[in-house]
């Protein structure tokens, strides 16, 4: 509620400072709209504010909320599993495609984690995306080869798979920063 005093009967009213009831003012806080006098004004980059609205927050550090982190982890697992199935289907195409596939998996994983986390960018989402990429490359071996990946690891093709996975992890991490 604004305090107002009449200057003369039948004329317009003037507002007074909410902290100093005897001081007339025409200025109000740009945040809450309360009238403030020249002694109460605090100049900020976004306008003049009252002392309460001008107080700095306790922490300007933005953190990933736990519910959004859980959604991002769930998305990384689900998208990673789907990408892993795609790797199983497309694995015999060749070296060049394996490297491009790593790049595409990194982009897809990064975007999926960002969307699930509410577009939060930071190291936390970066590591969630990296974990999703590793999961995407682990799924084909768990499904196609079973838990024993020894033959694949000893073959020459494993080096290209590892390079593709490294590219995916790098792209996904950088995409979420």
N, CA, C and O of each residue as an XYZ file, in Angstrom:
708
protein
N       0.846     -1.169      0.000
C       0.000      0.000      0.000
C       0.889      1.229      0.000
O       1.834      1.307      0.785
N       0.598      2.203     -0.880
C       1.407      3.412     -0.946
C       0.917      4.429      0.064
O      -0.286      4.645      0.214
N       1.854      5.049      0.751
C       1.488      6.162      1.611
C       1.446      7.400      0.737
O       2.324      7.608     -0.101
N       0.439      8.212      0.930
C       0.316      9.418      0.129
C      -0.119     10.564      1.022
O      -0.888     10.370      1.963
N       0.370     11.755      0.727
C      -0.060     12.939      1.455
C      -0.584     13.936      0.431
O      -0.065     14.032     -0.681
N      -1.592     14.655      0.808
C      -2.162     15.670     -0.083
C      -1.426     16.979      0.142
O      -1.230     17.406      1.280
N      -1.021     17.614     -0.951
C      -0.330     18.894     -0.803
C      -1.334     19.999     -0.490
O      -1.027     20.870      0.323
N      -2.496     20.002     -1.086
C      -3.583     20.931     -0.800
C      -4.882     20.194     -1.055
O      -4.902     19.262     -1.859
N      -5.929     20.563     -0.424
C      -7.200     19.885     -0.693
C      -7.592     20.029     -2.168
O      -7.566     21.124     -2.730
N      -7.951     18.908     -2.771
C      -8.397     18.917     -4.156
C      -7.279     18.833     -5.177
O      -7.555     18.906     -6.374
N      -6.012     18.681     -4.754
C      -4.905     18.567     -5.705
C      -4.424     17.125     -5.749
O      -4.926     16.270     -5.019
N      -3.442     16.861     -6.614
C      -2.906     15.511     -6.735
C      -2.126     15.133     -5.489
O      -1.683     15.995     -4.731
N      -1.968     13.850     -5.291
C      -1.238     13.380     -4.121
C       0.193     13.066     -4.502
O       0.480     12.737     -5.653
N       1.077     13.165     -3.550
C       2.478     12.832     -3.729
C       2.769     11.578     -2.910
O       2.233     11.411     -1.814
N       3.616     10.697     -3.440
C       3.986      9.510     -2.685
C       5.151      9.832     -1.767
O       5.931     10.751     -2.019
N       5.249      9.063     -0.706
C       6.339      9.246      0.249
C       7.150      7.967      0.314
O       6.656      6.886     -0.004
N       8.384      8.099      0.723
C       9.296      6.967      0.844
C       8.728      5.961      1.844
O       8.211      6.341      2.895
N       8.829      4.697      1.510
C       8.272      3.671      2.390
C       9.086      3.526      3.677
O       8.584      2.984      4.662
N      10.324      3.998      3.684
C      11.154      3.913      4.887
C      11.171      5.222      5.675
O      11.374      5.213      6.889
N      10.960      6.347      4.986
C      10.984      7.671      5.614
C       9.658      8.359      5.286
O       9.517      8.974      4.229
N       8.705      8.252      6.180
C       7.343      8.718      5.881
C       7.227     10.226      5.678
O       6.206     10.692      5.171
N       8.226     10.988      6.052
C       8.157     12.436      5.887
C       8.770     12.939      4.587
O       8.775     14.147      4.352
N       9.280     12.070      3.748
C       9.967     12.502      2.525
C       9.155     12.157      1.284
O       8.861     10.993      1.012
N       8.799     13.206      0.539
C       8.075     12.996     -0.708
C       9.040     12.499     -1.787
O      10.227     12.827     -1.776
N       8.514     11.710     -2.706
C       9.354     11.189     -3.782
C       8.505     10.862     -5.003
O       7.302     10.617     -4.904
N       9.159     10.865     -6.141
C       8.503     10.451     -7.384
C       9.222      9.242     -7.972
O       8.931      8.819     -9.091
N      10.162      8.689     -7.210
C      10.968      7.565     -7.683
C      10.491      6.297     -6.985
O      10.163      6.311     -5.798
N      10.458      5.204     -7.738
C      10.094      3.922     -7.137
C      11.121      2.865     -7.538
O      11.841      3.014     -8.526
N      11.168      1.805     -6.753
C      12.102      0.698     -6.990
C      11.764      0.023     -8.321
O      10.596     -0.240     -8.609
N      12.777     -0.252     -9.118
C      12.541     -0.890    -10.418
C      12.172     -2.360    -10.279
O      11.705     -2.973    -11.238
N      12.377     -2.934     -9.093
C      12.069     -4.351     -8.888
C      10.686     -4.541     -8.244
O       9.849     -5.267     -8.778
N      10.453     -3.896     -7.112
C       9.203     -4.125     -6.380
C       8.200     -2.990     -6.527
O       7.020     -3.171     -6.226
N       8.646     -1.817     -6.985
C       7.732     -0.697     -7.212
C       7.468      0.185     -6.005
O       6.690      1.133     -6.114
N       8.084     -0.085     -4.850
C       7.873      0.745     -3.667
C       8.502      2.117     -3.877
O       9.570      2.215     -4.482
N       7.859      3.184     -3.387
C       8.444      4.532     -3.517
C       9.669      4.670     -2.601
O       9.648      4.236     -1.449
N      10.736      5.283     -3.135
C      11.969      5.459     -2.354
C      12.496      6.876     -2.512
O      12.361      7.490     -3.570
N      13.105      7.388     -1.436
C      13.689      8.728     -1.469
C      15.145      8.645     -1.937
O      15.665      7.558     -2.189
N      15.783      9.793     -2.049
C      17.162      9.820     -2.540
C      18.134      9.151     -1.583
O      19.167      8.644     -2.019
N      17.835      9.136     -0.300
C      18.715      8.462      0.652
C      18.605      6.939      0.562
O      19.554      6.228      0.890
N      17.468      6.446      0.126
C      17.245      4.996      0.041
C      17.616      4.416     -1.326
O      17.723      3.197     -1.463
N      17.811      5.247     -2.319
C      18.099      4.767     -3.675
C      19.424      4.011     -3.725
O      20.417      4.443     -3.139
N      19.431      2.894     -4.421
C      20.651      2.136     -4.689
C      20.723      1.981     -6.203
O      19.843      1.379     -6.817
N      21.776      2.527     -6.796
C      21.938      2.445     -8.248
C      22.513      1.084     -8.629
O      23.553      0.675     -8.114
N      21.836      0.396     -9.523
C      22.276     -0.914     -9.994
C      22.320     -0.894    -11.517
O      21.771      0.018    -12.135
N      22.958     -1.877    -12.128
C      23.010     -1.918    -13.598
C      21.638     -2.020    -14.267
O      21.502     -1.704    -15.449
N      20.619     -2.460    -13.517
C      19.286     -2.606    -14.102
C      18.303     -1.570    -13.580
O      17.093     -1.753    -13.717
N      18.783     -0.508    -12.996
C      17.914      0.567    -12.540
C      18.100      0.871    -11.068
O      18.955      0.296    -10.395
N      17.264      1.803    -10.579
C      17.314      2.213     -9.182
C      16.449      1.247     -8.383
O      15.313      0.953     -8.755
N      17.016      0.753     -7.264
C      16.300     -0.204     -6.433
C      16.274      0.249     -4.992
O      17.069      1.090     -4.573
N      15.342     -0.324     -4.235
C      15.299     -0.068     -2.790
C      16.402     -0.915     -2.142
O      16.912     -1.844     -2.768
N      16.772     -0.603     -0.898
C      17.864     -1.357     -0.258
C      17.603     -2.866     -0.157
O      18.537     -3.657     -0.285
N      16.350     -3.274      0.070
C      16.049     -4.707      0.183
C      16.246     -5.432     -1.153
O      16.815     -6.523     -1.194
N      15.775     -4.826     -2.233
C      15.893     -5.475     -3.546
C      17.321     -5.423     -4.082
O      17.701     -6.245     -4.917
N      18.115     -4.460     -3.606
C      19.483     -4.313     -4.109
C      20.481     -5.226     -3.414
O      21.626     -5.332     -3.855
N      20.072     -5.887     -2.339
C      20.999     -6.801     -1.653
C      21.421     -7.902     -2.609
O      20.618     -8.441     -3.370
N      22.689     -8.213     -2.544
C      23.204     -9.270     -3.412
C      22.725    -10.622     -2.919
O      22.548    -10.817     -1.716
N      22.515    -11.557     -3.830
C      22.116    -12.894     -3.384
C      23.251    -13.559     -2.607
O      24.416    -13.181     -2.733
N      22.891    -14.541     -1.817
C      23.911    -15.247     -1.035
C      24.955    -15.891     -1.926
O      26.149    -15.864     -1.630
N      24.491    -16.465     -3.009
C      25.416    -17.116     -3.921
C      24.913    -16.939     -5.348
O      23.747    -17.197     -5.648
N      25.789    -16.507     -6.197
C      25.420    -16.359     -7.598
C      25.733    -17.634     -8.377
O      25.531    -17.685     -9.590
N      26.218    -18.649     -7.695
C      26.565    -19.904     -8.333
C      25.299    -20.695     -8.642
O      24.514    -21.008     -7.747
N      25.115    -21.008     -9.902
C      23.959    -21.783    -10.331
C      24.364    -23.255    -10.365
O      25.401    -23.618    -10.921
N      23.531    -24.084     -9.763
C      23.847    -25.510     -9.702
C      22.743    -26.315    -10.366
O      21.597    -25.877    -10.469
N      23.120    -27.494    -10.810
C      22.160    -28.412    -11.405
C      21.319    -29.019    -10.290
O      21.841    -29.638     -9.363
N      20.004    -28.829    -10.399
C      19.108    -29.370     -9.384
C      19.087    -30.892     -9.469
O      19.225    -31.446    -10.560
N      18.917    -31.577     -8.340
C      18.947    -33.044     -8.337
C      17.909    -33.689     -9.249
O      18.192    -34.711     -9.875
N      16.701    -33.103     -9.334
C      15.689    -33.705    -10.201
C      16.080    -33.595    -11.669
O      15.821    -34.510    -12.451
N      16.692    -32.497    -12.040
C      17.145    -32.349    -13.435
C      18.363    -33.217    -13.718
O      18.533    -33.708    -14.834
N      19.205    -33.405    -12.718
C      20.355    -34.297    -12.884
C      19.871    -35.725    -13.096
O      20.410    -36.451    -13.931
N      18.849    -36.126    -12.334
C      18.295    -37.473    -12.495
C      17.684    -37.646    -13.882
O      17.839    -38.693    -14.509
N      16.993    -36.618    -14.354
C      16.427    -36.688    -15.714
C      17.533    -36.777    -16.757
O      17.404    -37.516    -17.733
N      18.617    -36.032    -16.561
C      19.732    -36.066    -17.513
C      20.396    -37.441    -17.522
O      20.749    -37.950    -18.586
N      20.570    -38.043    -16.350
C      21.163    -39.388    -16.280
C      20.242    -40.399    -16.953
O      20.705    -41.264    -17.696
N      18.947    -40.293    -16.696
C      17.987    -41.193    -17.346
C      17.999    -41.044    -18.856
O      17.950    -42.031    -19.590
N      18.066    -39.801    -19.312
C      18.118    -39.563    -20.761
C      19.408    -40.121    -21.348
O      19.390    -40.702    -22.433
N      20.531    -39.953    -20.644
C      21.811    -40.472    -21.137
C      21.774    -41.991    -21.247
O      22.299    -42.554    -22.207
N      21.160    -42.660    -20.273
C      21.063    -44.125    -20.327
C      20.138    -44.579    -21.454
O      20.464    -45.511    -22.189
N      18.985    -43.923    -21.590
C      18.028    -44.317    -22.624
C      18.555    -44.029    -24.024
O      18.492    -44.885    -24.907
N      19.074    -42.825    -24.222
C      19.604    -42.464    -25.541
C      20.848    -43.283    -25.846
O      21.064    -43.675    -26.992
N      21.667    -43.545    -24.834
C      22.863    -44.377    -25.024
C      22.498    -45.787    -25.443
O      23.158    -46.365    -26.305
N      21.461    -46.348    -24.849
C      21.022    -47.691    -25.230
C      20.525    -47.703    -26.669
O      20.833    -48.625    -27.426
N      19.753    -46.679    -27.054
C      19.263    -46.599    -28.439
C      20.420    -46.426    -29.421
O      20.437    -47.047    -30.484
N      21.377    -45.585    -29.065
C      22.541    -45.401    -29.931
C      23.372    -46.673    -30.002
O      23.933    -46.991    -31.050
N      23.454    -47.401    -28.895
C      24.172    -48.673    -28.881
C      23.554    -49.677    -29.832
O      24.269    -50.405    -30.520
N      22.228    -49.725    -29.877
C      21.552    -50.605    -30.837
C      21.865    -50.174    -32.269
O      22.032    -51.010    -33.157
N      21.942    -48.865    -32.478
C      22.322    -48.363    -33.803
C      23.738    -48.754    -34.177
O      24.017    -49.048    -35.339
N      24.637    -48.760    -33.200
C      26.021    -49.181    -33.458
C      26.044    -50.653    -33.856
O      26.796    -51.033    -34.754
N      25.237    -51.487    -33.206
C      25.181    -52.909    -33.546
C      24.760    -53.078    -35.006
O      25.333    -53.885    -35.737
N      23.761    -52.312    -35.415
C      23.249    -52.418    -36.786
C      24.264    -51.898    -37.802
O      24.414    -52.472    -38.880
N      24.963    -50.811    -37.461
C      25.832    -50.136    -38.425
C      27.313    -50.453    -38.261
O      28.134    -49.785    -38.889
N      27.692    -51.420    -37.464
C      29.095    -51.615    -37.120
C      29.972    -52.092    -38.272
O      31.183    -51.881    -38.220
N      29.441    -52.706    -39.278
C      30.282    -53.263    -40.330
C      30.556    -52.317    -41.480
O      31.109    -52.750    -42.491
N      30.199    -51.056    -41.379
C      30.319    -50.147    -42.529
C      31.753    -49.717    -42.781
O      32.148    -49.609    -43.942
N      32.550    -49.466    -41.754
C      33.945    -49.133    -41.999
C      34.510    -48.076    -41.082
O      33.810    -47.505    -40.247
N      35.800    -47.829    -41.259
C      36.561    -46.928    -40.396
C      36.045    -45.496    -40.448
O      35.748    -44.903    -39.411
N      35.940    -44.944    -41.642
C      35.548    -43.545    -41.767
C      34.173    -43.326    -41.146
O      33.950    -42.329    -40.460
N      33.263    -44.245    -41.383
C      31.931    -44.119    -40.815
C      31.972    -44.242    -39.289
O      31.182    -43.593    -38.604
N      32.866    -45.050    -38.753
C      32.981    -45.201    -37.299
C      33.380    -43.874    -36.648
O      32.903    -43.539    -35.564
N      34.249    -43.132    -37.312
C      34.664    -41.839    -36.769
C      33.537    -40.816    -36.870
O      33.313    -40.047    -35.935
N      32.830    -40.801    -37.991
C      31.687    -39.891    -38.147
C      30.580    -40.278    -37.174
O      29.923    -39.412    -36.596
N      30.374    -41.581    -36.994
C      29.369    -42.043    -36.048
C      29.699    -41.580    -34.625
O      28.801    -41.215    -33.866
N      30.981    -41.594    -34.268
C      31.393    -41.085    -32.957
C      31.046    -39.618    -32.797
O      30.579    -39.197    -31.739
N      31.272    -38.845    -33.838
C      30.950    -37.417    -33.817
C      29.437    -37.229    -33.674
O      28.991    -36.402    -32.880
N      28.652    -37.984    -34.432
C      27.195    -37.868    -34.369
C      26.648    -38.320    -33.009
O      25.715    -37.716    -32.482
N      27.227    -39.374    -32.451
C      26.795    -39.837    -31.126
C      27.099    -38.762    -30.081
O      26.293    -38.527    -29.180
N      28.250    -38.115    -30.197
C      28.586    -37.037    -29.263
C      27.606    -35.877    -29.344
O      27.189    -35.342    -28.317
N      27.238    -35.487    -30.552
C      26.276    -34.396    -30.726
C      24.923    -34.807    -30.147
O      24.309    -34.058    -29.387
N      24.470    -35.996    -30.513
C      23.168    -36.458    -30.031
C      23.116    -36.590    -28.526
O      22.133    -36.192    -27.901
N      24.154    -37.141    -27.937
C      24.180    -37.322    -26.485
C      24.229    -35.975    -25.780
O      23.527    -35.762    -24.792
N      25.054    -35.066    -26.282
C      25.134    -33.740    -25.680
C      23.789    -33.025    -25.704
O      23.377    -32.432    -24.706
N      23.113    -33.081    -26.831
C      21.809    -32.420    -26.943
C      20.757    -33.089    -26.075
O      19.921    -32.406    -25.483
N      20.783    -34.413    -25.989
C      19.812    -35.123    -25.150
C      20.001    -34.777    -23.676
O      19.025    -34.568    -22.955
N      21.246    -34.717    -23.233
C      21.523    -34.381    -21.832
C      21.156    -32.926    -21.551
O      20.603    -32.621    -20.494
N      21.457    -32.031    -22.483
C      21.082    -30.625    -22.291
C      19.572    -30.469    -22.208
O      19.073    -29.754    -21.339
N      18.841    -31.124    -23.093
C      17.380    -31.014    -23.080
C      16.806    -31.561    -21.769
O      15.899    -30.958    -21.195
N      17.316    -32.675    -21.301
C      16.806    -33.285    -20.073
C      17.174    -32.485    -18.827
O      16.456    -32.530    -17.828
N      18.281    -31.757    -18.876
C      18.718    -30.989    -17.704
C      18.176    -29.569    -17.698
O      18.584    -28.757    -16.867
N      17.279    -29.260    -18.597
C      16.745    -27.906    -18.647
C      17.729    -26.922    -19.233
O      17.743    -25.756    -18.837
N      18.556    -27.363    -20.168
C      19.576    -26.553    -20.860
C      20.683    -26.079    -19.916
O      21.350    -25.084    -20.200
N      20.885    -26.780    -18.795
C      21.966    -26.441    -17.868
C      23.295    -26.837    -18.502
O      23.455    -27.963    -18.973
N      24.228    -25.923    -18.511
C      25.552    -26.192    -19.070
C      26.582    -26.131    -17.960
O      26.593    -25.192    -17.164
N      27.444    -27.128    -17.907
C      28.474    -27.141    -16.882
C      29.182    -28.477    -16.849
O      28.830    -29.392    -17.593
N      30.184    -28.591    -15.986
C      30.936    -29.843    -15.892
C      30.072    -31.039    -15.516
O      30.329    -32.154    -15.969
N      29.058    -30.823    -14.699
C      28.199    -31.938    -14.282
C      27.492    -32.551    -15.486
O      27.503    -33.768    -15.667
N      26.880    -31.704    -16.305
C      26.197    -32.236    -17.490
C      27.204    -32.791    -18.486
O      26.893    -33.723    -19.227
N      28.397    -32.234    -18.511
C      29.432    -32.762    -19.401
C      29.799    -34.193    -19.047
O      29.923    -35.043    -19.929
N      29.975    -34.463    -17.746
C      30.344    -35.816    -17.335
C      29.174    -36.787    -17.472
O      29.381    -37.976    -17.717
N      27.948    -36.290    -17.316
C      26.782    -37.148    -17.566
C      26.749    -37.544    -19.037
O      26.466    -38.697    -19.362
N      27.034    -36.599    -19.928
C      27.052    -36.887    -21.366
C      28.179    -37.857    -21.717
O      27.990    -38.747    -22.546
N      29.340    -37.696    -21.100
C      30.458    -38.624    -21.340
C      30.072    -40.029    -20.895
O      30.338    -41.002    -21.600
N      29.443    -40.135    -19.724
C      28.974    -41.437    -19.257
C      27.964    -42.053    -20.211
O      27.970    -43.264    -20.432
N      27.091    -41.217    -20.778
C      26.129    -41.703    -21.760
C      26.804    -42.215    -23.024
O      26.366    -43.210    -23.602
N      27.862    -41.546    -23.456
C      28.608    -42.009    -24.640
C      29.313    -43.333    -24.370
O      29.309    -44.229    -25.214
N      29.909    -43.451    -23.209
C      30.561    -44.716    -22.856
C      29.517    -45.836    -22.807
O      29.769    -46.951    -23.264
N      28.345    -45.529    -22.249
C      27.263    -46.509    -22.210
C      26.832    -46.880    -23.631
O      26.565    -48.047    -23.916
N      26.763    -45.883    -24.520
C      26.362    -46.158    -25.912
C      27.343    -47.116    -26.582
O      26.935    -47.958    -27.382
N      28.612    -46.998    -26.269
C      29.606    -47.891    -26.871
C      29.706    -49.221    -26.132
O      30.200    -50.198    -26.696
N      29.243    -49.279    -24.875
C      29.275    -50.538    -24.129
C      28.082    -51.430    -24.469
O      28.200    -52.656    -24.459
N      26.940    -50.822    -24.768
C      25.719    -51.582    -25.053
C      25.896    -52.588    -26.188
O      25.464    -53.731    -26.038
N      26.513    -52.221    -27.324
C      26.624    -53.210    -28.403
C      27.411    -54.445    -27.989
O      27.094    -55.554    -28.417
N      28.425    -54.264    -27.167
C      29.244    -55.391    -26.762
C      28.525    -56.256    -25.741
O      28.724    -57.470    -25.695
N      27.689    -55.629    -24.923
C      26.910    -56.402    -23.966
C      25.789    -57.180    -24.663
O      25.449    -58.292    -24.260
N      25.221    -56.576    -25.716
C      24.132    -57.237    -26.441
C      24.670    -58.202    -27.500
O      24.273    -59.366    -27.550
N      25.564    -57.712    -28.332
C      26.007    -58.475    -29.501
C      27.016    -59.561    -29.138
O      26.946    -60.680    -29.648
N      27.944    -59.226    -28.262
C      28.997    -60.177    -27.917
C      28.797    -60.809    -26.540
O      29.550    -61.709    -26.168
N      27.830    -60.370    -25.798
C      27.662    -60.842    -24.436
C      28.640    -60.123    -23.520
O      29.252    -59.135    -23.925
N      28.790    -60.588    -22.329
C      29.677    -59.922    -21.376
C      31.145    -60.111    -21.718
O      31.984    -59.354    -21.230
N      31.483    -61.101    -22.544
C      32.873    -61.355    -22.909
C      33.240    -60.535    -24.136
O      32.776    -60.823    -25.239
N      34.062    -59.525    -23.949
C      34.487    -58.704    -25.079
C      35.967    -58.898    -25.374
O      36.577    -58.082    -26.065
N      36.531    -59.948    -24.865
C      37.965    -60.186    -25.036
C      38.380    -60.309    -26.486
O      39.401    -59.742    -26.877
N      37.617    -61.038    -27.305
C      37.971    -61.187    -28.711
C      37.924    -59.859    -29.446
O      38.765    -59.590    -30.304
N      36.950    -59.031    -29.117
C      36.833    -57.720    -29.755
C      37.980    -56.824    -29.320
O      38.549    -56.102    -30.138
N      38.320    -56.865    -28.049
C      39.385    -56.018    -27.530
C      40.735    -56.379    -28.147
O      41.590    -55.508    -28.306
N      40.935    -57.636    -28.492
C      42.203    -58.043    -29.088
C      42.233    -57.841    -30.604
O      43.295    -57.925    -31.221
N      41.090    -57.579    -31.194
C      41.061    -57.416    -32.651
C      41.500    -55.999    -33.029
O      41.540    -55.095    -32.194
N      41.825    -55.835    -34.305
C      42.274    -54.525    -34.799
C      41.119    -53.528    -34.823
O      41.352    -52.321    -34.761
N      39.888    -54.005    -34.911
C      38.726    -53.118    -34.967
C      38.476    -52.370    -33.665
O      37.847    -51.313    -33.666
N      38.960    -52.908    -32.565
C      38.727    -52.268    -31.279
C      39.383    -50.891    -31.213
O      38.845    -49.990    -30.570
N      40.522    -50.709    -31.856
C      41.198    -49.403    -31.845
C      40.301    -48.339    -32.468
O      40.225    -47.220    -31.961
N      39.625    -48.675    -33.560
C      38.749    -47.705    -34.212
C      37.504    -47.441    -33.375
O      36.989    -46.323    -33.353
N      37.028    -48.464    -32.696
C      35.891    -48.276    -31.790
C      36.294    -47.346    -30.648
O      35.527    -46.462    -30.266
N      37.491    -47.543    -30.106
C      37.969    -46.689    -29.012
C      38.152    -45.251    -29.487
O      37.833    -44.313    -28.757
N      38.661    -45.073    -30.697
C      38.813    -43.713    -31.239
C      37.441    -43.072    -31.442
O      37.252    -41.899    -31.122
N      36.491    -43.831    -31.967
C      35.128    -43.322    -32.141
C      34.496    -42.939    -30.811
O      33.833    -41.907    -30.707
N      34.704    -43.775    -29.792
C      34.167    -43.480    -28.456
C      34.817    -42.230    -27.873
O      34.146    -41.412    -27.243
N      36.121    -42.083    -28.082
C      36.823    -40.896    -27.577
C      36.300    -39.631    -28.262
O      36.122    -38.597    -27.620
N      36.058    -39.725    -29.566
C      35.497    -38.575    -30.295
C      34.115    -38.248    -29.743
O      33.798    -37.082    -29.509
N      33.287    -39.279    -29.533
C      31.934    -39.067    -28.996
C      31.993    -38.401    -27.637
O      31.243    -37.459    -27.380
N      32.866    -38.868    -26.765
C      32.989    -38.293    -25.422
C      33.458    -36.843    -25.480
O      32.934    -35.987    -24.767
N      34.431    -36.573    -26.316
C      34.962    -35.217    -26.457
C      33.883    -34.254    -26.956
O      33.702    -33.172    -26.397
N      33.169    -34.656    -28.011
C      32.138    -33.807    -28.590
C      30.992    -33.591    -27.589
O      30.507    -32.472    -27.427
N      30.568    -34.671    -26.923
C      29.464    -34.558    -25.970
C      29.827    -33.638    -24.800
O      29.011    -32.819    -24.377
N      31.040    -33.771    -24.283
C      31.464    -32.930    -23.160
C      31.495    -31.460    -23.578
O      30.969    -30.594    -22.878
N      32.111    -31.193    -24.714
C      32.200    -29.796    -25.166
C      30.860    -29.209    -25.555
O      30.651    -28.001    -25.445
N      29.955    -30.053    -26.008
C      28.632    -29.583    -26.402
C      27.819    -29.134    -25.187
O      26.930    -28.292    -25.313
N      28.118    -29.688    -24.024
C      27.357    -29.351    -22.822
C      27.999    -28.231    -21.995
O      27.502    -27.908    -20.916
N      29.058    -27.653    -22.463
C      29.719    -26.571    -21.712
C      29.217    -25.216    -22.138
O      29.664    -24.198    -21.611
